[in-house]
Amino acid sequence: MFHDSYHAPDQHAQTIGPFLSLTRVAYFSMEIALHPKMHTYSGGLGVLAGDTARSAADLELPMVFVTLVSRKGYLRQTLDSEGWQQGDSDPWVLQDFATPLRAKVSLPINGREVWIRPWLYVLRSPIGHDVPVLMLDTDLPENDPLDRSITDQLYGGDAEYRLRQEIVLGIGGLRLLSALGFANIKTFHLNEGHAALLALDLLRRFPRPDDQVNGNDLRYDVGPVRDMCIFTTHTPVEAGHDAFEYELVYDLLPDYFELDQLRLLAGSEKLNMTRLALSLSGFVNGVAQRHARTTRSMFPGYRIRAITNGVHLPTWAHRAFAHLYNEHYPSWGLEPEVLSQADQLHGGLIWDAHAEARQDLVRLVAEQTGVELDPDRPIIGYARRMTSYKRPELLFTDIERLRAINRQFPFQVVLAGKAHHRDEPGKRHIRNIFGHIQDLAGDIPVAFLPNYEASVASVLVPGVDVWLNTPVPPMEASGTSGMKAALNGVLNLSVLDGWWIEACLDGVTGWAIGEDGGNGAARASAEDLYQKLEQAVLPLYHGDREAWIQMMKQAISKIAPIFNSQRMMRRYAAEAYVR
Ligand SMILES: *Cc1c(COP(=O)(O)O)cnc(C)c1O
């Protein structure tokens, strides 16, 4: 589970020396989920970065991870009695986990020198391999008070604050690696566009001789930079791609890069970080097949490959399932392929492990919300960032219909999710869900768990019977929580989008909501969801437990061996890092 096995060794043993000559690949991510008490992530992107680091440690890949310290975290969600999110920062104690390194670099932002110091966190795999994580910090006495706060709040503040963070991450991070003495890094992996300025900083090293440049040409040689940079894009949602006004860019970074040149690389209107990363990366990928296709149509002219995301299985298996897998397939953590035989496990063992996971969730829900779940009803789980394109209220579209289904086949629901500080519609979805909870009281038990984060996910996801996902296709780039569900024998009921297109065998590994109409044309309405619940999911749970357990086995054995981060990192290593 997320708490247990992967953690920093004794902090006094944390030194950078052993990694300096060994490391070949630097992975840059604005957020990364390393430990439940380190609030350095907000959601899926950070969990993916954390699972990437855990697999890198397991597989002994020569990588360093670079991120911000995010001293004030992202958002601690509490909910008032009506369901309005009271979002506040979520500080954590850096000194308890990381060691400050002596190196320091400075760069001018908005005319002031900003000093940056890295903290070192060493992530240790239980197999015994370590990977270093550098967390960049500007909270230093030599900095102006405004600059001291740059690395405080993940995804906080306005565009200017965000750009300052991205300057520190991309440019500061690159320069710190040199200052620390990482001498053999040949590959920079940009996890999302936030660190794209790194590639621009590299490009400054490769001006072309004047006599080779005509009028409007780029006066730099992108070839060597493309050889070094790998870019993974993570969302087809427009708001997910940072774009900064050039005026702001030149306020913060005057005399850094010629404007006419930057427009050629990053877009004529605004500095689009995705476009910049696309222009300067020799390997670009989306995070599922469908997402790569969608990205190709958003950004024509680039070669966009697909490496489908995966989850780190030892982190996301409930302890009861980890125990079961340890007994039958001792190498499953490192070699998840062996789980393809899990369909041969005795059904009773799977059901018992599931019952244990479910019990943990029942306890957590009672503690946190006061809702007593019913032992005889299946639990439908839903937890996402609360935002409109994920349609968190799709299930509640027709309350009377829901009641009618429940009279025939009783069920119950547990939900969770944070809305971003600035996402007012997202906050309204949570409040509306509180309204639905009251409407349905007495008929259908529905609970909303506050403060969805990885430690909550590690109880919620394995503890339900059905994991629901209802995005508007093709907006879900990949999704990973459904992979965590399948690993624990939880059946996915999901719109065909992201990773689920690749994993869904309807009625075998889980269920599809609606149909896949191809690129963007998919149909997935509330009616489709109700039909599937009423005609397939709930009758099977109540009517044929043997067949249900058979599906749990199919979900585990057909999904876990593929949709895991060991496979994902072997692919990055073989296809992207070695070129
Ligand atoms: C796994 C996980 C996610 C990713 O969820 P998806 O919506 O399926 O991509 C987000 N947040 C937390 C806390 C997680 O553990």
The ligand as an SDF file (V2000), in Angstrom:
LIG
                    3D

 15 15  0  0  0  0  0  0  0  0999 V2000
   -4.3410    7.0510   -8.9290 C   0  0  0  0  0  0  0  0  0  0  0  0
   -4.7110    8.3890   -8.4380 C   0  0  0  0  0  0  0  0  0  0  0  0
   -5.1680    9.3640   -9.3320 C   0  0  0  0  0  0  0  0  0  0  0  0
   -5.3560    9.0930  -10.8070 C   0  0  0  0  0  0  0  0  0  0  0  0
   -6.7220    8.9430  -11.0520 O   0  0  0  0  0  0  0  0  0  0  0  0
   -7.3700    8.8860  -12.4860 P   0  0  0  0  0  0  0  0  0  0  0  0
   -8.4810    9.8520  -12.4220 O   0  0  0  0  0  0  0  0  0  0  0  0
   -7.8170    7.5090  -12.6890 O   0  0  0  0  0  0  0  0  0  0  0  0
   -6.3120    9.2590  -13.4790 O   0  0  0  0  0  0  0  0  0  0  0  0
   -5.5120   10.6110   -8.8410 C   0  0  0  0  0  0  0  0  0  0  0  0
   -5.3990   10.8910   -7.5310 N   0  0  0  0  0  0  0  0  0  0  0  0
   -4.9650    9.9860   -6.6390 C   0  0  0  0  0  0  0  0  0  0  0  0
   -4.8730   10.3650   -5.2100 C   0  0  0  0  0  0  0  0  0  0  0  0
   -4.6010    8.7090   -7.0680 C   0  0  0  0  0  0  0  0  0  0  0  0
   -4.1420    7.8210   -6.1710 O   0  0  0  0  0  0  0  0  0  0  0  0
  1  2  1  0
  2  3  1  0
  2 14  2  0
  3  4  1  0
  3 10  2  0
  4  5  1  0
  5  6  1  0
  6  7  2  0
  6  8  1  0
  6  9  1  0
 10 11  1  0
 11 12  2  0
 12 13  1  0
 12 14  1  0
 14 15  1  0
M  END
$$$$
